[in-house]
Amino acid sequence: MSLDLRGLIGRIVRKGNLTIVYASGETVVYGDGGGTAVRIRLADAAAEAELAADPTLKLGELFMDGRFVMEQGSIYDFLELVKGNTINEVFSPLMAARLIGRTVVSQIAARNPINRNRYNVAHHYDLSAKLFDLFLDEDWQYSCAYFNPPGISLDEAQLAKKRHIAAKLLLEPDQSILEIGSGWGGMAMYLSEAVGADVTGITLSEEQLKVSRDRAARRGLSNRVRFELQDYRYLKSQTYDRIVSVGMFEHVGRTHYDRFFRKAAELLSRDGVMVLHSIGRPKPSYMTNPFIEKYIFPGGYIPSVGEVVPSVEKAGLLVRDVEILPLHYAQTLRAWRERFVARKAEAVALYDERFFRMWEFYLAGSEIAFRWDELFVFQMQIARQQFATPDNRNYIQEREAVLKQFEATRPPLERVAF
């Protein structure tokens, strides 16, 4: 039996304080009246029909287009209210058909041999550098921060993330390091300056490449830190003492994990160590959220740890350590969203109101996923042989203490030049 929007929301929202003003002017209150008050206005009858038929995609699109209007509370407040209710999956035949169709399309696309990596990366990471400057930390770390100890600032937590990864890499002076997915260069510069390492960072984003090279040159690191526009799959068979990849693995695609780790095994020296930092999910999924797939990260897929380990083993590599960071990304995303919303006028000036709402929805929805849908970040330490890493984890804290001494004397970071 098909459910209209009123019936669908009534079935879902039993707790909370939600008011919806429908296009006809009818006002309906849902929930038990507790918690943050949220009031929504739906601009037209078509918006109601679209939302009822396909909420997973249309909610974000209607919010972007100004047809799902927040009159009280934020879009995050609405999403949290919905997630705070125990939701029994309520599908109309049309909703079920859409779900099946998207699953089929997702499975076919995952097996498509056509290389769309460059396009997919450019869709997101080649946006204006000024956009990312609105909400990232001083070092432009666009991945999960490490809030240890609790209560530290975003800048401190991103520094703690770099320190934590560097400790797990077991860095030694003058090592060669490969960074797969080098972002705006912050991790590569940190690793090089920490121990005098020679770092090669690769990216598929022309915008990130330009910024990274400029930053390295300004710090006098061009002779030890180089960045290349390069697909990891086509790297020459040079070996590296260390390999690190932060926030890139989500773009590899679940049918390409074997190839990714075969390449890592080919590039990692006999005594080498690799650290992989990636978003993870509690179990495999058959499709990506349709809003994220269409507007934010086309071609992306979040793996479960169980999907990753078999490919590591097939490549002849050893998993030496796995650490789960459960809510650190939720905290990171909240900090990003608060910073982004606080600079709304600048974001609108760069693009427009619709773009601003798209990104607000993306940041809010992503935080919800980490707080309510059990997403997490994992750090996997990998080696070619068992003696490459210690037999206990005490070394991490010890090495972090040494890295803090380095940080105390490190020259301050310069702001990115536009």
Sequence and secondary structure as in RCSB ss.txt:
>XXXX:A:sequence
MSLDLRGLIGRIVRKGNLTIVYASGETVVYGDGGGTAVRIRLADAAAEAELAADPTLKLGELFMDGRFVMEQGSI
YDFLELVKGNTINEVFSPLMAARLIGRTVVSQIAARNPINRNRYNVAHHYDLSAKLFDLFLDEDWQYSCAYFNPP
GISLDEAQLAKKRHIAAKLLLEPDQSILEIGSGWGGMAMYLSEAVGADVTGITLSEEQLKVSRDRAARRGLSNRV
RFELQDYRYLKSQTYDRIVSVGMFEHVGRTHYDRFFRKAAELLSRDGVMVLHSIGRPKPSYMTNPFIEKYIFPGG
YIPSVGEVVPSVEKAGLLVRDVEILPLHYAQTLRAWRERFVARKAEAVALYDERFFRMWEFYLAGSEIAFRWDEL
FVFQMQIARQQFATPDNRNYIQEREAVLKQFEATRPPLERVAF
>XXXX:A:secstr
    HHHHHHHH  SSEEEEE TTS EEEES S SSEEEEEE  HHHHHHHHH HHHHHHHHHHTTSEEEEES H
HHHHHHHHTS       HHHHHHHHHHHHHHHHHHT  S  HHHHHHHHHTS HHHHHTTS TT   S     ST
T  HHHHHHHHHHHHHHHTT  TT EEEEES TTSHHHHHHHHHHT EEEEEES HHHHHHHHHHHHHTT TTTE
EEEE  GGG  S  EEEEEEES GGGT GGGHHHHHHHHHHHEEEEEEEEEEEEEBSS  SS  HHIIIII TT 
   BHHHHHHHHHHTT EEEEEEEESSHHHHHHHHHHHHHHHTHHHHHHHS HHHHHHHHHHHHHHHHHHHHS  
EEEEEEEESSGGGS SSSHHHHHHHHHHHHHHHHS        
